[in-house]
Amino acid sequence: MIRKEDVRDRLRLNAELAERVLSSFIKDAVQTTGTEGVVVGLSGGVDSALATALAARALGPDRVLALLLPYRTSAAESTEDGREVAAQLAVETRTIDISPMIDAYFDENETDAEQLRRGNKMARERMGILFDQAKKRRALVLGTSNKTEILLGYSTIFGDNASSINPLGDLYKQQVWQLAEHLSLPKQVVEKKPSADLWPGQTDEGELGFAYRTADEVLYLMFDRGLSAGEVVERGYDTDVVTRIEQLERNNRFKRRLMLIARLSGSAINLDREIPRD
Amino acid sequence: MSTQITLGIAQIDARLGDLAANLERHLGWIERARESGVDLLVFPELSLTGYRLLHLTGKVAERPDDSEIVSRLLAAAGKMSVVVGLVEEDRKGVLYNTALLLRAGKIAHTHRKLYLPTYGIFQEGRFFGPGNHLAPAADGLGILICEDLWHPHLARGLALAGAKIVVVISASPGHLGPGETPESQDSWEALTRSTALVNTCWVVYCNRVGWEEGSFYTGGSHVVRPGGEIVERAPFLDETLLIAEIDVREVDRLRWRLPLVHATRSDIEGVQ
């Protein structure tokens, strides 16, 4: 039986091997698609820093473009930290302020939109820019969503969850931290409170109502190991937190299965004809 | 089969669904193996097609007796024995996950995968028919494909029928944990080593590398001598040609001391 005190150990990775495997993933994807490299949105947070570092190792820094895409309310330190990460990795950066695009839409059409809608719009604006820059450079968009936020649905659909390839999507948040430390990314980036930085003072854990480390452990037990919510609670986790995580996971499944096509023909894309990509 | 064999394991990647590209790669590795003096060269499971084919399976199927690709491989192999993996279509239109042993201009042996994993990320039972025949090749080379090895009576059956080398070709996806090696590799080595131990035979494990739809293949191909010691191991993740010298008589010398295979009884009542 897996006990609560064992879970954190089970989530530890052989960092060296994981780095090798994930770098080879990026290298293989670029080679197989015949593209020139990757573009990545560098937010100043640990996820995008790790993804950028893996890409720089996989491809060489000159085949990676890091885009800093601040909105006028984004924390100044986010941009500074992003720049520091890029400088450490010798990756080229480009900064594009998304304020004019966002403000044009809301000021002229939707003046009373709440923060969440504005935040979603920003995430999708960044996605649009990343794919445009990728097209311009014949590159792939590197995704930065980790397993915890994908399972919790803590992302904007077709926004930050959109990418060509995602090296981090099977890493829980604490595994991201572990690999970021292993790759010697700047301490303040690894240790800062995770935030989508969609409005001042926002933190992921504040919004979610539980700590990432707890979410990782609960999700690992339910999703990876197949325990029921009741069996997780029996191991000493808070009932309300487990229930909330279970609900988030269930309610956000739609975000992980894109392109829901109505089947008419008996030869529907993805259902009747599963054509793999290499 | 000579008693001293120079074995080559071609631990390679495959282009998914691209027979022509994979054929060219095979020809290149056969040439490299020839330069290294290889007598028996082993490619991974579905080496000519890639593994995760899903609805592409039928599109890359070959009828080996009437296949331009097989003819070109036979010509390239020459005197070398070569094991390749492909999608085989029979006369009834059933598809098999098949290994061919090519030797001296002929298909010397065909093994159709007997156990088709259809669970977790594996979907073989949806696209392939299961083989229903097991025997070693005429010279005592036994061939199994991946999941077959997880059913230990097959390797024992091959040993009883005279196999002294069991070749296992594989497309085994990897996963990691805290350990020094991929967790999937630990399972495979437990299996190949115990197979060589209880059947007192050589075990040759050839796994592929590369990525398909976000899943990587571990590599880590290796050769286990009779009794269970790993004598050669290929690196993880990288394409490589692993060379090993196999002394087939080692099997006999061990069996003189340790008659496990010959002691197998088929007259025990109760569980089957």
Interface residues (C-beta under 8 A of the other chain):
Chain A: D9 R10 R12 L13 N14 L17 A18 R20 V21 S24 F25 D28 A29 T32 D272 R273 E274 I275 P276 R277 D278
Chain B: R15 L16 G17 D18 G50 R52 L53 L54 H55 L56 G174 L176 G177 P178 G179 E180 T181 P182 G210 W211 E212 E213 G214 F216 F236 L237
